[in-house]
Amino acid sequence: MPQLQELFNSAVQPLPVIQDKNFSSHFDTFAGNKVVLLGDGSHGTSEFYSARAEITKRLIERHGYTMIAVEADWPDAEAIDRYVRLRPGPKAQIGGSAKGYEPFNRFPTWMWRNSEMQQLVEWMRDRNQALPPEQRAGFYGLDLYSMGASIGAVIDYLDRVDPQASKQARQRYGCLEPWVDDPTSYGLASLRGMEDCEAPVMKMLGDLLERRLEYIGSRDGDEYHSGEQNAHLVRDAEKYYKAMYYSSASSWNLRDMHMFDTLERLLKHNEGEKAIVWAHNSHVGDARYTSMGFRRKELNIGQLCRERLGREHVTILGCGTHTGTVAAAHEWDDDMQIMAVRPSRDDSWEIVAHDTKVPSFVLDLRQDRIDPSLRSALAAEQRLQRFIGVIYRPETERASHYSQALLHKQFDGYVWFDETKAVQPLEVIQPYTPLGKGETYPFGL
């Protein structure tokens, strides 16, 4: 059997530079499914953001996708959605607005507040302006770290549609109010038997769901959907902050199940439409084929999409790099720095990609398209994959940032940039935000 490297070299499809007008056309064969998940190998690499932006534009313009769902909190993403879809309410650009709203203003700010994202957001708004509302592409958040902001959003929504219910919401969410500035403290208090807010939080969500038809009948369906989603987020965040003190695996799983459930609700709310998901490789690459799944029993949104939506309805693309620079921090709440990325290890998938000597390529890993000999060679190799989140610790890189992975089962396609540079952040100095334990494995994903 030919060696892995030879088979790998013959299978890659070289890509032009991202700025080339034909770059995104190389991904047309991956389009068409209900959900396309676009992963990144770090949260601070310019090429990963720029490439996903160009692929996303192509999917929207040529293939009819109308939803971008990102690894970000719902209230922040909704401010962007109001801006790009020209919806009523407090709108904001990536860098904030004249009204003073600052989306994504928690550590790590550079993850979404960067010039690469800003360009995509402005493109979406410009395109949407020329379209009727029902054809405009939207921007949504999948994550669950906005417990305080989501409580406020539910109350604000009920203030408009049902003032009496708003009073009940204030009472029920009052249990969580002392903890919204540091929700990890709520988890510790719950562990010690000092506090448990699950019952009133569940009751609040139940009431919203029970009165769904009444609320939708009196107001915009998008506004009800947002209110409901924020109530789901509060419920799931309450569970998450309790779980993080019992098991990192259970808190990770709660987080990714929340992200999948949010996506599923979006697909139901926008029936018949198709979604693009932006998240880290560790969230979109099927966890069953990494040490996350087969050693630590962790799942992720990519796995859940394949299992629950059907593999034939899902496409997963991951991104990787060999070396360059990355925007990251050494510790949680540290200021952003531009760090050098160490060359990839000799026992990694990244070194196989690097040794093709192709600066940028896409590798099609789908079962009906991949050469059987390459598939067998990929299956026979036990190799590592690098995961860099918002924290990068090059001095302990093997332990901190590498994990076993079966590349051909984890992704449907792999996008490679041999040498990369850091994103262009809108700010470097970081605000203090409470540490979310689920964001620290592997160190800040």
C-alpha positions as CSV (number, residue, x, y, z in Angstrom):
1,M,0.0,0.0,0.0
2,P,1.4,3.4,-0.9
3,Q,2.4,5.5,2.1
4,L,0.0,8.0,3.7
5,Q,2.0,11.0,2.6
6,E,1.9,10.1,-1.1
7,L,-1.8,9.4,-1.0
8,F,-2.5,12.6,0.9
9,N,-0.4,14.6,-1.5
10,S,-2.4,13.3,-4.5
11,A,-5.8,14.0,-3.0
12,V,-5.4,17.6,-1.9
13,Q,-7.0,20.3,-4.1
14,P,-4.9,23.5,-4.1
15,L,-6.7,26.8,-3.4
16,P,-6.0,30.3,-4.7
17,V,-5.5,33.1,-2.2
18,I,-8.6,33.9,-0.2
19,Q,-9.0,37.3,-1.9
20,D,-9.2,35.6,-5.3
21,K,-12.8,35.8,-6.6
22,N,-12.7,32.1,-7.4
23,F,-11.7,31.0,-3.9
24,S,-15.1,30.2,-2.6
25,S,-16.2,28.3,-5.8
26,H,-14.0,25.5,-4.7
27,F,-16.5,24.7,-2.0
28,D,-19.6,24.4,-4.1
29,T,-19.6,20.6,-3.9
30,F,-20.0,20.9,-0.1
31,A,-23.2,23.0,-0.4
32,G,-26.8,21.9,-0.4
33,N,-27.2,20.2,2.9
34,K,-29.5,21.6,5.6
35,V,-26.5,22.5,7.8
36,V,-22.9,23.3,6.9
37,L,-20.6,23.6,9.9
38,L,-17.4,25.6,9.4
39,G,-14.7,25.0,12.1
40,D,-11.6,26.8,13.0
41,G,-8.4,25.5,14.5
42,S,-8.0,28.6,16.7
43,H,-10.1,31.6,17.7
44,G,-7.5,34.1,16.7
45,T,-6.4,33.2,13.1
46,S,-7.2,35.6,10.3
47,E,-7.3,33.1,7.5
48,F,-9.8,30.9,9.3
49,Y,-12.2,33.9,9.7
50,S,-11.6,35.3,6.2
51,A,-12.0,31.9,4.5
52,R,-15.2,31.1,6.4
53,A,-16.5,34.5,5.5
54,E,-15.9,33.9,1.8
55,I,-17.4,30.4,1.9
56,T,-20.4,31.8,3.8
57,K,-21.0,34.5,1.2
58,R,-21.0,31.9,-1.5
59,L,-23.4,29.7,0.4
60,I,-25.8,32.6,0.9
61,E,-25.6,34.0,-2.6
62,R,-25.4,30.8,-4.7
63,H,-26.9,28.1,-2.5
64,G,-29.7,29.8,-0.6
65,Y,-28.5,29.7,3.0
66,T,-30.1,32.3,5.2
67,M,-28.8,31.7,8.7
68,I,-25.4,32.1,10.2
69,A,-25.2,30.6,13.7
70,V,-22.0,31.3,15.7
71,E,-20.3,30.2,18.9
72,A,-21.4,33.3,20.7
73,D,-24.1,34.4,23.1
74,W,-27.6,35.0,21.9
75,P,-28.1,38.6,23.0
76,D,-24.9,39.8,21.5
77,A,-25.5,38.1,18.2
78,E,-29.1,39.4,18.1
79,A,-27.8,43.0,18.2
80,I,-25.8,42.1,15.1
81,D,-28.9,40.4,13.6
82,R,-31.0,43.5,14.1
83,Y,-28.3,45.5,12.4
84,V,-27.8,43.2,9.4
85,R,-31.5,42.4,8.9
86,L,-32.6,46.0,9.6
87,R,-34.9,44.8,12.4
88,P,-36.3,47.2,15.0
89,G,-34.7,47.4,18.4
90,P,-31.1,48.1,19.7
91,K,-28.8,47.4,16.8
92,A,-25.1,47.3,16.9
93,Q,-22.1,46.9,14.6
94,I,-19.3,44.6,15.6
95,G,-17.5,47.5,17.2
96,G,-20.6,48.9,19.0
97,S,-23.0,51.7,18.0
98,A,-23.8,55.3,18.5
99,K,-26.4,54.2,21.1
100,G,-23.7,52.8,23.2
101,Y,-24.5,49.0,22.9
102,E,-21.3,47.0,23.0
103,P,-21.9,43.4,21.7
104,F,-19.2,40.8,22.5
105,N,-17.8,43.0,25.2
106,R,-16.6,40.1,27.4
107,F,-13.3,38.2,27.3
108,P,-12.3,37.2,24.7
109,T,-13.4,40.3,22.8
110,W,-11.2,39.6,19.8
111,M,-13.0,36.4,19.0
112,W,-15.9,38.3,17.3
113,R,-14.8,41.9,17.6
114,N,-12.3,41.8,14.8
115,S,-12.0,43.4,11.4
116,E,-12.5,40.1,9.5
117,M,-15.9,39.7,11.1
118,Q,-16.7,43.4,10.7
119,Q,-16.3,43.1,7.0
120,L,-18.7,40.1,6.8
121,V,-21.3,41.9,9.0
122,E,-21.2,45.0,6.7
123,W,-21.5,42.7,3.6
124,M,-24.6,41.1,5.1
125,R,-26.2,44.4,5.9
126,D,-25.5,45.8,2.4
127,R,-26.9,42.7,0.7
128,N,-29.9,42.5,2.9
129,Q,-30.9,46.2,2.3
130,A,-31.8,45.3,-1.3
131,L,-33.9,42.3,-0.3
132,P,-37.4,41.9,1.1
133,P,-37.4,41.0,4.9
134,E,-38.3,37.4,4.3
135,Q,-35.2,36.8,2.1
136,R,-32.6,38.5,4.4
137,A,-29.8,36.4,5.9
138,G,-29.7,36.5,9.7
139,F,-27.0,36.2,12.4
140,Y,-27.6,34.2,15.6
141,G,-25.8,33.1,18.7
142,L,-25.6,29.5,20.0
143,D,-23.7,29.8,23.3
144,L,-25.0,30.1,26.9
145,Y,-22.7,32.4,28.8
146,S,-25.1,35.4,28.8
147,M,-27.3,34.5,31.8
148,G,-27.7,38.0,33.1
149,A,-28.2,39.6,29.7
150,S,-30.8,36.9,28.8
151,I,-32.7,37.4,32.0
152,G,-32.9,41.1,31.1
153,A,-34.0,40.3,27.6
154,V,-36.9,38.1,28.8
155,I,-38.1,40.8,31.2
156,D,-37.8,43.5,28.5
157,Y,-39.8,41.3,26.1
158,L,-42.6,40.7,28.6
159,D,-42.6,44.4,29.5
160,R,-43.8,45.0,26.0
161,V,-46.3,42.1,25.5
162,D,-47.5,41.1,29.0
163,P,-46.6,43.4,31.9
164,Q,-48.2,41.1,34.5
165,A,-46.0,38.2,33.3
166,S,-43.0,40.6,33.4
167,K,-43.6,41.1,37.2
168,Q,-43.6,37.3,37.6
169,A,-40.4,37.0,35.6
170,R,-38.7,39.5,37.9
171,Q,-39.8,37.5,41.0
172,R,-38.7,34.2,39.5
173,Y,-35.4,35.3,38.1
174,G,-34.7,37.2,41.4
175,C,-33.3,34.0,42.7
176,L,-30.4,34.3,40.2
177,E,-30.0,38.0,40.4
178,P,-27.3,38.0,43.1
179,W,-25.2,35.7,40.8
180,V,-25.4,37.2,37.4
181,D,-22.1,39.1,37.6
182,D,-20.3,35.9,38.6
183,P,-22.4,32.9,37.7
184,T,-19.7,30.4,38.6
185,S,-20.3,31.4,42.2
186,Y,-23.9,30.3,41.8
187,G,-22.7,26.8,40.9
188,L,-20.5,26.7,44.0
189,A,-23.4,28.0,46.2
190,S,-25.7,25.3,44.7
191,L,-23.1,22.6,45.4
192,R,-23.0,23.7,49.0
193,G,-26.8,23.6,49.3
194,M,-27.0,27.4,49.7
195,E,-29.1,28.1,46.6
196,D,-31.1,26.3,43.9
197,C,-33.0,28.3,41.3
198,E,-34.0,25.5,39.0
199,A,-37.7,25.4,39.8
200,P,-38.6,29.1,39.2
201,V,-36.4,29.2,36.1
202,M,-38.2,26.1,34.7
203,K,-41.6,27.7,35.5
204,M,-40.7,30.8,33.6
205,L,-39.8,28.9,30.5
206,G,-42.9,26.8,30.8
207,D,-45.1,29.8,31.0
208,L,-43.5,31.3,27.9
209,L,-44.0,28.1,25.9
210,E,-47.6,27.8,27.2
211,R,-48.5,31.3,25.9
212,R,-46.6,31.0,22.7
213,L,-49.6,31.4,20.3
214,E,-51.0,34.3,22.3
215,Y,-47.7,36.2,22.3
216,I,-46.9,35.5,18.6
217,G,-50.4,36.6,17.7
218,S,-49.9,40.0,19.3
219,R,-46.3,40.6,18.2
220,D,-43.6,39.8,15.7
221,G,-42.7,36.1,15.7
222,D,-39.0,36.9,15.7
223,E,-39.4,38.8,18.9
224,Y,-41.2,35.9,20.6
225,H,-38.6,33.5,19.3
226,S,-35.9,35.6,20.8
227,G,-37.7,35.8,24.1
228,E,-38.2,32.1,24.2
229,Q,-34.5,31.5,23.3
230,N,-33.3,33.7,26.1
231,A,-35.5,31.8,28.5
232,H,-34.1,28.5,27.3
233,L,-30.6,30.0,27.7
234,V,-31.3,31.0,31.3
235,R,-32.5,27.5,32.1
236,D,-29.5,25.8,30.5
237,A,-27.0,28.2,32.0
238,E,-28.5,27.5,35.4
239,K,-27.8,23.8,34.8
240,Y,-24.4,24.4,33.3
241,Y,-23.0,26.4,36.2
242,K,-24.1,23.7,38.6
243,A,-22.7,20.9,36.5
244,M,-19.3,22.5,36.1
245,Y,-18.5,21.7,39.7
246,Y,-19.3,18.0,39.2
247,S,-17.6,17.1,35.9
248,S,-15.9,18.9,33.1
249,A,-17.4,16.3,30.7
250,S,-21.0,16.9,31.9
251,S,-20.6,20.7,31.7
252,W,-19.1,20.5,28.2
253,N,-21.9,18.2,27.1
254,L,-24.6,20.6,28.5
255,R,-23.0,23.5,26.6
256,D,-22.9,21.7,23.2
257,M,-26.4,20.2,23.7
258,H,-27.6,23.8,24.3
259,M,-25.9,24.9,21.1
260,F,-27.5,22.1,19.1
261,D,-30.9,22.7,20.6
262,T,-30.6,26.4,19.8
263,L,-29.7,25.5,16.2
264,E,-32.6,23.0,16.0
265,R,-35.0,25.7,17.2
266,L,-33.7,28.1,14.6
267,L,-34.3,25.5,11.9
268,K,-37.8,25.0,13.1
269,H,-38.5,28.7,13.4
270,N,-37.2,29.2,9.9
271,E,-38.7,26.1,8.4
272,G,-37.3,25.0,5.1
273,E,-34.2,27.2,5.4
274,K,-30.6,26.2,5.7
275,A,-27.9,27.2,8.2
276,I,-24.2,27.8,8.4
277,V,-22.5,27.2,11.8
278,W,-19.3,28.9,12.9
279,A,-17.5,27.2,15.8
280,H,-14.2,25.8,16.9
281,N,-13.0,22.5,15.4
282,S,-13.6,20.9,18.8
283,H,-17.3,21.8,18.6
284,V,-18.0,21.0,15.0
285,G,-15.7,18.0,14.3
286,D,-17.6,14.9,15.2
287,A,-16.5,14.2,18.8
288,R,-16.9,10.4,18.5
289,Y,-13.8,10.3,16.4
290,T,-11.5,12.3,18.7
291,S,-10.2,11.6,22.2
292,M,-13.0,13.9,23.5
293,G,-15.5,11.2,22.6
294,F,-13.7,7.9,22.8
295,R,-11.8,8.7,26.1
296,R,-13.7,11.4,27.9
297,K,-17.3,10.6,26.7
298,E,-17.8,14.2,25.5
299,L,-20.1,15.0,22.7
300,N,-20.4,18.1,20.5
301,I,-22.6,20.0,18.1
302,G,-21.1,18.3,15.0
303,Q,-21.9,14.8,16.4
304,L,-25.4,15.8,17.4
305,C,-26.1,17.3,14.0
306,R,-25.1,14.0,12.3
307,E,-27.0,11.9,14.8
308,R,-30.2,13.9,15.0
309,L,-30.5,15.6,11.6
310,G,-29.1,12.7,9.6
311,R,-25.6,12.6,8.2
312,E,-26.9,13.1,4.7
313,H,-28.2,16.5,5.8
314,V,-24.9,17.8,7.4
315,T,-21.5,18.9,6.1
316,I,-18.6,19.5,8.4
317,L,-15.5,21.4,7.3
318,G,-12.5,22.0,9.6
319,C,-9.5,24.3,9.3
320,G,-5.8,23.8,10.2
321,T,-2.4,25.5,10.0
322,H,1.2,24.7,10.5
323,T,2.7,27.9,11.9
324,G,2.5,31.7,11.9
325,T,0.9,34.0,14.5
326,V,-2.3,33.9,16.5
327,A,-4.2,36.3,18.7
328,A,-4.6,34.7,22.1
329,A,-4.0,35.2,25.8
330,H,-1.7,33.3,28.2
331,E,-4.3,33.1,30.9
332,W,-8.0,33.8,31.4
333,D,-8.8,37.6,31.4
334,D,-5.3,38.5,30.3
335,D,-5.0,41.0,27.5
336,M,-4.7,39.8,24.0
337,Q,-1.3,39.2,22.5
338,I,0.0,38.3,19.1
339,M,1.9,35.0,19.7
340,A,4.0,32.8,17.5
341,V,2.5,29.4,16.7
342,R,5.0,26.6,17.0
343,P,5.5,24.4,14.0
344,S,3.2,21.4,14.1
345,R,4.4,18.1,15.8
346,D,5.9,15.2,13.8
347,D,3.1,13.0,15.0
348,S,0.2,15.3,14.0
349,W,-2.2,15.6,11.1
350,E,-0.9,19.1,10.6
351,I,2.6,17.9,9.7
352,V,1.1,15.6,7.0
353,A,-0.7,18.6,5.6
354,H,2.5,20.7,5.8
355,D,4.6,18.1,4.1
356,T,2.4,18.3,1.0
357,K,4.3,21.6,0.3
358,V,1.0,23.1,-0.9
359,P,0.4,26.5,0.8
360,S,-3.4,26.2,0.9
361,F,-5.8,23.4,-0.1
362,V,-9.0,21.6,0.6
363,L,-9.1,17.9,1.1
364,D,-12.5,16.1,0.4
365,L,-12.9,13.4,3.1
366,R,-16.5,12.3,2.2
367,Q,-16.9,8.5,2.0
368,D,-18.2,8.6,-1.6
369,R,-15.4,10.9,-2.9
370,I,-12.3,9.9,-1.0
371,D,-9.9,7.3,-2.6
372,P,-10.4,4.0,-0.7
373,S,-6.6,3.6,-0.3
374,L,-6.3,7.0,1.3
375,R,-9.2,6.2,3.6
376,S,-7.5,3.0,4.7
377,A,-4.2,4.9,5.3
378,L,-6.0,7.6,7.3
379,A,-7.7,5.0,9.4
380,A,-4.5,3.2,10.1
381,E,-2.7,6.3,11.5
382,Q,-3.0,7.3,15.1
383,R,-2.3,11.0,15.0
384,L,-2.8,14.2,17.0
385,Q,-4.6,17.3,16.0
386,R,-3.9,20.8,17.4
387,F,-6.7,22.8,19.1
388,I,-5.9,26.4,20.1
389,G,-8.7,28.3,21.7
390,V,-8.5,31.8,23.2
391,I,-5.7,30.6,25.5
392,Y,-2.4,29.5,24.0
393,R,0.3,28.0,26.1
394,P,3.1,27.0,23.7
395,E,5.4,25.9,26.5
396,T,3.0,23.1,27.3
397,E,1.6,22.6,23.8
398,R,1.5,18.8,23.7
399,A,-0.6,18.5,26.9
400,S,-2.6,21.8,26.4
401,H,-3.4,21.8,22.8
402,Y,-3.2,18.4,21.1
403,S,-5.8,15.6,21.0
404,Q,-6.1,12.3,19.1
405,A,-8.3,12.5,16.1
406,L,-9.5,10.4,13.1
407,L,-9.4,13.1,10.5
408,H,-11.5,11.4,7.8
409,K,-14.3,10.6,10.2
410,Q,-14.2,13.8,12.2
411,F,-14.7,16.1,9.1
412,D,-16.2,15.9,5.6
413,G,-13.5,18.3,4.4
414,Y,-10.3,19.8,5.7
415,V,-9.2,23.3,4.7
416,W,-5.5,24.0,5.1
417,F,-3.4,27.2,5.4
418,D,0.3,26.4,5.9
419,E,1.3,29.8,7.4
420,T,-1.2,32.0,9.0
421,K,-1.5,35.4,10.8
422,A,-3.4,36.7,13.7
423,V,-6.9,38.3,13.4
424,Q,-7.0,42.1,13.4
425,P,-8.7,42.8,16.8
426,L,-10.7,46.0,17.5
427,E,-9.2,46.1,21.0
428,V,-6.4,44.4,22.9
429,I,-7.2,45.4,26.5
430,Q,-9.6,42.9,27.9
431,P,-12.5,43.4,30.4
432,Y,-12.7,41.1,33.5
433,T,-15.2,38.3,33.0
434,P,-15.8,35.3,35.2
435,L,-14.1,32.1,34.1
436,G,-16.4,29.6,32.5
437,K,-14.9,26.1,33.1
438,G,-16.3,24.7,29.9
439,E,-14.3,27.3,28.0
440,T,-11.0,26.0,29.4
441,Y,-10.9,22.7,27.7
442,P,-8.7,22.5,25.8
443,F,-7.7,25.8,27.4
444,G,-10.3,28.3,26.2
445,L,-12.3,26.8,23.4
